[in-house]
Amino acid sequence: MGDKITIIGGGLAGLVNAILLARNGISVTLFEKKTYPFHRVCGEYISNEVVPFLKKESLFPEHIKTSSIRQFEFTSIKGRSNELSLDLGGFGISRYALDHFLAIKAREAGVEVREKEAVNTVRFLDNSFEITSSSGTKRDADFVIGAYGKSGTLDKKLDRGFAKKRSPFIGVKYHIKTDFPQDKIALHNFEGGYCGISAIEDDKFNLCYLGSRESLRKYGSIEAMEEAVVRKNPYLKVIFENSDFLFDKPEVINEFSFRPKSLIENHILMCGDTAGLITPLCGNGMAMAIHSAKILSEIIMANRETGENRRLKVEREYQAQWNATFKHRLWVGRQTQRLFGSKLTSEIAVGLMKGSPWIARKIMKGTHGEPF
Ligand SMILES: Cc1cc2nc3c(=O)[nH]c(=O)nc-3n(C[C@H](O)[C@H](O)[C@H](O)COP(=O)(O)OP(=O)(O)OC[C@H]3O[C@@H](n4cnc5c(N)ncnc54)[C@H](O)[C@@H]3O)c2cc1C
């Protein structure tokens, strides 16, 4: 049957949904407000749990020399450090390269990818959707997937609860050239946040931190805040002083929330970060975006017969599978974040890793899924 599906947002969740649905004969239009390729704030460490799926679907970017990450280092604000090997590990690749590669795959699968076009409104009427985009075009669709990321104006228009409170966080990302092991990801604490460093492709490294909006307001600029707060961790001081920074200016985002979100809003099926953002220290948001897209597109494809209860069935199955797969992970991520960003708790966390590495492993396991 001739389903029409509109996807809002062309990050990992949007692109993977689009590819899987289009390959199964569904007519898919994907709106992405930016133009590929582009940089976005992200630590760019992907858990290996996605590798079997990406390889099976020919979506692993084999032509790019990704890094392979097996070691984890954690440092306190004062500079105490501990290391663990990662059970599952991950790989590093820039979103610039990965999302661009997937957008090409989406076009090859027959998706209508509309770049530089944002969705402004979505209305649900008479069991179908009317979508209006920034070009002024109106379209209709049988299903709409919301994959527009951490937060956006659509959340306010949909009156989603989490969007009513301002977020206390900012995210900042650089690409750098530096002297750092290729197989290690380090998380360095500073007052009010933490900064990750790990290798991506082409001998480059990702340096990305979660900081506080309050610090930025207090010090007036990113540079001044880094000087006064971020570089207080001796490991970060060394990195900031001994690296080539490859961007003219950092990528910066604010207004994102780790609070629980509704999965289905006005019949729009939310996916990836739009359904729930796991705290970045878990290094699992990208894997969750990809996995949630697999779950959602498979449910839509398994329910292709028409019938009065079809939409209800899709929504119920998606809610049940999403809760079973991700709800606990998000909760563990929120609890673990409390161990970061303060002198006392970051010292406790390093002590915990040293004294009881099995607890640290258990927490890590709790934020990750099994390979799929
Ligand atoms: C500081 C920080 C560090 C992180 N580090 C890591 C990490 O190392 N590893 C990891 O796995 N995860 C990490 N994450 C999380 C990870 O970035 C996300 O979970 C992941 O990007 C989610 O993908 P997505 O497709 O849901 O959303 P996104 O990748 O954000 O994609 C959403 C897309 O929608 C587009 N869009 C938005 N609104 C509209 C609209 N109205 N119309 C059309 N298009 C629209 C946007 O331009 C964007 O391209 C980090 C997050 C933060 C904040």
Ligand as a Chemical Component Dictionary entry (heavy atoms), coordinates in Angstrom:
data_LIG
# 
_chem_comp.id                   LIG 
_chem_comp.type                 NON-POLYMER 
_chem_comp.pdbx_formal_charge   0 
_chem_comp.three_letter_code    LIG 
# 
loop_
_chem_comp_atom.comp_id 
_chem_comp_atom.atom_id 
_chem_comp_atom.alt_atom_id 
_chem_comp_atom.type_symbol 
_chem_comp_atom.charge 
_chem_comp_atom.model_Cartn_x 
_chem_comp_atom.model_Cartn_y 
_chem_comp_atom.model_Cartn_z 
_chem_comp_atom.pdbx_ordinal 
LIG C1  C1  C 0 27.877 17.784 24.411 1  
LIG C2  C2  C 0 27.343 16.499 23.824 2  
LIG C3  C3  C 0 28.231 15.455 23.549 3  
LIG C4  C4  C 0 27.734 14.239 23.033 4  
LIG N1  N1  N 0 28.617 13.220 22.778 5  
LIG C5  C5  C 0 28.159 12.029 22.340 6  
LIG C6  C6  C 0 29.051 10.949 22.078 7  
LIG O1  O1  O 0 30.275 11.061 22.191 8  
LIG N2  N2  N 0 28.519 9.754  21.691 9  
LIG C7  C7  C 0 27.175 9.569  21.520 10 
LIG O2  O2  O 0 26.757 8.459  21.163 11 
LIG N3  N3  N 0 26.303 10.595 21.720 12 
LIG C8  C8  C 0 26.761 11.807 22.114 13 
LIG N4  N4  N 0 25.889 12.841 22.302 14 
LIG C9  C9  C 0 24.475 12.641 21.966 15 
LIG C10 C10 C 0 24.279 12.605 20.438 16 
LIG O3  O3  O 0 24.834 13.743 19.849 17 
LIG C11 C11 C 0 22.791 12.540 20.100 18 
LIG O4  O4  O 0 22.174 11.569 20.902 19 
LIG C12 C12 C 0 22.551 12.242 18.632 20 
LIG O5  O5  O 0 23.064 13.251 17.827 21 
LIG C13 C13 C 0 21.057 12.086 18.374 22 
LIG O6  O6  O 0 20.780 12.022 16.999 23 
LIG P1  P1  P 0 19.377 12.539 16.466 24 
LIG O7  O7  O 0 19.285 12.085 15.062 25 
LIG O8  O8  O 0 18.300 12.166 17.408 26 
LIG O9  O9  O 0 19.467 14.135 16.548 27 
LIG P2  P2  P 0 20.465 15.142 15.788 28 
LIG O10 O10 O 0 21.716 14.461 15.426 29 
LIG O11 O11 O 0 20.549 16.350 16.673 30 
LIG O12 O12 O 0 19.675 15.507 14.467 31 
LIG C14 C14 C 0 18.534 16.322 14.432 32 
LIG C15 C15 C 0 18.461 17.039 13.097 33 
LIG O13 O13 O 0 17.214 17.710 12.948 34 
LIG C16 C16 C 0 17.410 18.954 12.274 35 
LIG N5  N5  N 0 16.248 19.794 12.605 36 
LIG C17 C17 C 0 15.957 20.359 13.788 37 
LIG N6  N6  N 0 14.759 20.999 13.723 38 
LIG C18 C18 C 0 14.310 20.830 12.457 39 
LIG C19 C19 C 0 13.123 21.244 11.768 40 
LIG N7  N7  N 0 12.170 21.941 12.381 41 
LIG N8  N8  N 0 12.996 20.914 10.455 42 
LIG C20 C20 C 0 13.956 20.181 9.809  43 
LIG N9  N9  N 0 15.118 19.769 10.422 44 
LIG C21 C21 C 0 15.265 20.069 11.727 45 
LIG C22 C22 C 0 18.738 19.427 12.827 46 
LIG O14 O14 O 0 19.382 20.370 11.965 47 
LIG C23 C23 C 0 19.520 18.116 12.934 48 
LIG O15 O15 O 0 20.281 17.855 11.772 49 
LIG C24 C24 C 0 26.339 14.070 22.798 50 
LIG C25 C25 C 0 25.450 15.128 23.066 51 
LIG C26 C26 C 0 25.946 16.332 23.582 52 
LIG C27 C27 C 0 24.977 17.436 23.867 53 
# 
loop_
_chem_comp_bond.comp_id 
_chem_comp_bond.atom_id_1 
_chem_comp_bond.atom_id_2 
_chem_comp_bond.value_order 
_chem_comp_bond.pdbx_ordinal 
LIG C1  C2  SING 1  
LIG C2  C3  SING 2  
LIG C2  C26 DOUB 3  
LIG C3  C4  DOUB 4  
LIG C4  N1  SING 5  
LIG C4  C24 SING 6  
LIG N1  C5  DOUB 7  
LIG C5  C6  SING 8  
LIG C5  C8  SING 9  
LIG C6  O1  DOUB 10 
LIG C6  N2  SING 11 
LIG N2  C7  SING 12 
LIG C7  O2  DOUB 13 
LIG C7  N3  SING 14 
LIG N3  C8  DOUB 15 
LIG C8  N4  SING 16 
LIG N4  C9  SING 17 
LIG N4  C24 SING 18 
LIG C9  C10 SING 19 
LIG C10 O3  SING 20 
LIG C10 C11 SING 21 
LIG C11 O4  SING 22 
LIG C11 C12 SING 23 
LIG C12 O5  SING 24 
LIG C12 C13 SING 25 
LIG C13 O6  SING 26 
LIG O6  P1  SING 27 
LIG P1  O7  DOUB 28 
LIG P1  O8  SING 29 
LIG P1  O9  SING 30 
LIG O9  P2  SING 31 
LIG P2  O10 DOUB 32 
LIG P2  O11 SING 33 
LIG P2  O12 SING 34 
LIG O12 C14 SING 35 
LIG C14 C15 SING 36 
LIG C15 O13 SING 37 
LIG C15 C23 SING 38 
LIG O13 C16 SING 39 
LIG C16 N5  SING 40 
LIG C16 C22 SING 41 
LIG N5  C17 SING 42 
LIG N5  C21 SING 43 
LIG C17 N6  DOUB 44 
LIG N6  C18 SING 45 
LIG C18 C19 SING 46 
LIG C18 C21 DOUB 47 
LIG C19 N7  SING 48 
LIG C19 N8  DOUB 49 
LIG N8  C20 SING 50 
LIG C20 N9  DOUB 51 
LIG N9  C21 SING 52 
LIG C22 O14 SING 53 
LIG C22 C23 SING 54 
LIG C23 O15 SING 55 
LIG C24 C25 DOUB 56 
LIG C25 C26 SING 57 
LIG C26 C27 SING 58 
# 
